[in-house]
Amino acid sequence: MATDNSVIQKYFDILEDTLKENSLFNNPTRIFNCDETGLPLNPKSLKVVSGRGAKNVSQITGEGKSQITVLACTCAAGVPLPPFVIFDRKTFNDQLMVGEIPGTLYGSSPNGWISRELFLYWFRKLFLTSVPRVRPLLLLMDGHSTYYGPDLIKIAAEEQILIFVLPPNTTHLTQPLDKGYFGPLKTAWKAVCHEFCTKIPGRVVTSYDFFVLFADAWRRSMTQRNIASGFEVTGICPFNRNAIKTGNDKQETISRSLLDQTGLAYIPLYSPDIKRTRDHDSSFNSSLLERSLSENDLLQAVTPM
């Protein structure tokens, strides 16, 4: 679906106001973007591995259609947070962590996909303990309903994290990670898997090989230049409302998202009356979740007055 230019310009209007109102304009150490991507254990580039003249050639398949989800988060200054890696299994063991990237957070689910609970776990355990203490901070995300829950909204408000929802059907243009990092990561992932499998004919990639290979792909692709370029080409930092050209000025109907339903630029609105309830280096205060917000509370929290 083509993206309407008026949607992009309205997005930049809201983004510019948000950045200026919160002293975040061209402030790269306080602007973050998070997104997930799947890394298959049998990348499509691994068609065939064989010796010259071999008559019986088989395709590398790895663990079937299995893939591992990686949630990445970076700031506009070009600095990454450690990854959040989600395996498609009910049980988890230490052997899966061989070769891990320092600071990695782990999760597991039956299908290997992220869930609302896993995203909240990442937000509490990794994001809040890794970002600068200065507030507020801006976290740009897509509008996928998997991410958003009442508890996330509550904790983000208390921590003065401004969650900015990117317009629907525009993340191929507006998401810094999509524009600057995920492409090089997937290219590097295919390359390291190919190198791994060609060393021994018939070798396949399994979950237990993942981190040795992923750490290599991460180092090759997670560069300051790749990260910062994602924020630059999307016009976020340095701010440039002319960075994105859609070539489509025709009005169109776009799918509804959290942003459409609430009319808000970002959620929750930052309130200077909210005081932080924990030190940056301390453990998460579980009392924040003693009262779980209801879905009705969430709608009230994000509905304009």
Buried (B, 14 or more C-beta within 10 A) or exposed (E): EEBBBBBBBEBBEBBBEBBEEBEBBEBBBBBBBBBBBBBBBBBEEBEEBEEEEEEEEEEBEBBEEBBBBBBBBBBBBBBBBBBBBBBBBEEEEEEBBEBBBEEBBBBBBEEBBBBBEBBBBBBBBBBBBBBEEEBBBBBBBBBBEBBBBBBBBBBBBBBBBBBBBBBBBBBEBBBBBBBBBBBBBBBBBBBBBBEBBEEEEEBBBEBBBBBBBBBBBBEBBBBEEBBBBBBBBBBBBEBEEEBBEBEBEEEEEBEEBBBBEBEBBBBBEBEEEBEEEBEEEEEEBEEBBEEEBEEEBBEEBBEEE
